[in-house]
Amino acid sequence: MSEVTKLSNGVQRASTFPLDASQPISEKDAQSVKRETQLSDARAQSTTMEVVPTQVGYDRWAEIYDSEDNPLVLLEGKHIAPLAGDVAGLTVADIGCGTGRHALRLAAAGARVTAVDFSTAMLERACSKPGAEAIAFVRHDLAKPFPLRSAAFDRVFCCLVLDHIGELNNFFLELRRLCQPKGRVIISVMHPAMSLQGVQARFIDPASGRRISPASHAHQMSDYLMAAVRAGLSLEHVSEHAADAALTAQSPRAVKYLGWPMLLLLKLAPSYV
Ligand SMILES: C[S@@+](CC[C@H](N)C(=O)[O-])C[C@H]1O[C@@H](n2cnc3c(N)ncnc32)[C@H](O)[C@@H]1O
C-alpha cells in the first residue's frame, strides 16, 4: 500500500507502508518514513540510467566486467563453441574482443588470434591475462574500416558487440572482407527482444553506484539479417536462446528473463553468386 505523507521539510512523499494520513504521525513513524524515503532515493539513484559514449562506458565497465553476474555472457558461453568447430591452426579475428574472453580461449585452442577493441581498459585487462602474449591486440574504433588484411582469417568472431554499432551495413561488409572464401563469420548479440524489456547493455558503476549504459542501438532481427545479406554473407546457422532454469540457477540476474529470448547467434559464410 502506498500513501502520501508530509515530511518536516514540507515535501510530500509516497511511503511504502500504511499510515493514517488524518492522524499526526509519531517521531518513530517519521523516522521510518525518512529512512524508507532515503532508501528509495538510493534505489532510484542506482536505477537511473546514465548513458555514456560506448568507449567511455567500457573503460569504466572493464574493472568488473569479468567478475559481475552477466547472464548474457553465461548463456553465450554455453552455446557458441560448436559454431567455431576445431580452430587449431586457424587464423581468427576477434572483433570487439573486450577483456579477451574469446580471444584467449581460441588462442589456447591453437588458433592464431588477432583481437581488436577501442577500449583501453578492456584491452589492458585482456593483455594482463595468462596466454595474452600469443595474441596480436589492436586498438581501433570499429566504426572505421578495420586495419586488418582482406581474406586473412578462417574465422571472424564478433561477440556481444553489434548492439553498439550504429551503421551495420559497412560493419558487415568489413566482417566479410576479413573472411577467407571458405571461412566463417560467427556472431553473438543480445537478442533484439531484450529491447522490448527495456534492456540494453549496462552495469552498476562500482565507483558511483550509478547504473551506466555504454551507448547502444536497438537494432531489429531484420537489421542484422539484411546487413549480412547486403554484405554478401549467407546464413549457415541462426539460433535464439532464452533464459532457462539452468541459467537462473547460475545467475540471479537471469530470473526476471526466464523463458524470454536473450541471445541471438549467427554463423555466416561468404556467398559467391
Ligand atoms: C559486451 S563487450 C563484449 C566483449 C567480448 N567480445 C566478449 O564477448 O566478452 C563489447 C565490446 O565491444 C567493444 N566495442 C564496442 N563498440 C566498439 C567500436 N566502435 N570499436 C571498437 N570496439 C568497440 C567495447 O569496447 C567492448 O569491449
The ligand as a MOL file (V3000), in Angstrom:
LIG
                    3D

  0  0  0     0  0            999 V3000
M  V30 BEGIN CTAB
M  V30 COUNTS 27 29 0 0 0
M  V30 BEGIN ATOM
M  V30 1 C 29.9290 -6.5200 -24.3390 0
M  V30 2 S 31.6210 -6.2760 -24.7140 0 CHG=1
M  V30 3 C 31.9880 -7.8490 -25.4510 0
M  V30 4 C 33.4440 -8.1880 -25.3530 0
M  V30 5 C 33.7980 -9.5690 -25.8750 0
M  V30 6 N 33.5660 -9.7060 -27.2920 0
M  V30 7 C 33.0050 -10.6110 -25.1280 0
M  V30 8 O 32.1570 -11.2520 -25.7570 0
M  V30 9 O 33.2350 -10.7770 -23.9290 0 CHG=-1
M  V30 10 C 31.5700 -5.1980 -26.1280 0
M  V30 11 C 32.9470 -4.7600 -26.5780 0
M  V30 12 O 32.8150 -4.0990 -27.8350 0
M  V30 13 C 33.7130 -3.0170 -27.8490 0
M  V30 14 N 33.2560 -2.0350 -28.8330 0
M  V30 15 C 32.0220 -1.5040 -28.9470 0
M  V30 16 N 31.9820 -0.6120 -29.9440 0
M  V30 17 C 33.2400 -0.5730 -30.4840 0
M  V30 18 C 33.8520 0.1590 -31.5370 0
M  V30 19 N 33.1680 1.0710 -32.2600 0
M  V30 20 N 35.1570 -0.0520 -31.7950 0
M  V30 21 C 35.8570 -0.9640 -31.0670 0
M  V30 22 N 35.3460 -1.6800 -30.0580 0
M  V30 23 C 34.0400 -1.4960 -29.7530 0
M  V30 24 C 33.6770 -2.4880 -26.4230 0
M  V30 25 O 34.8010 -1.7000 -26.1130 0
M  V30 26 C 33.6000 -3.7820 -25.6260 0
M  V30 27 O 34.8680 -4.2440 -25.2530 0
M  V30 END ATOM
M  V30 BEGIN BOND
M  V30 1 1 1 2
M  V30 2 1 2 3
M  V30 3 1 2 10
M  V30 4 1 3 4
M  V30 5 1 4 5
M  V30 6 1 5 6
M  V30 7 1 5 7
M  V30 8 2 7 8
M  V30 9 1 7 9
M  V30 10 1 10 11
M  V30 11 1 11 12
M  V30 12 1 11 26
M  V30 13 1 12 13
M  V30 14 1 13 14
M  V30 15 1 13 24
M  V30 16 1 14 15
M  V30 17 1 14 23
M  V30 18 2 15 16
M  V30 19 1 16 17
M  V30 20 1 17 18
M  V30 21 2 17 23
M  V30 22 1 18 19
M  V30 23 2 18 20
M  V30 24 1 20 21
M  V30 25 2 21 22
M  V30 26 1 22 23
M  V30 27 1 24 25
M  V30 28 1 24 26
M  V30 29 1 26 27
M  V30 END BOND
M  V30 END CTAB
M  END
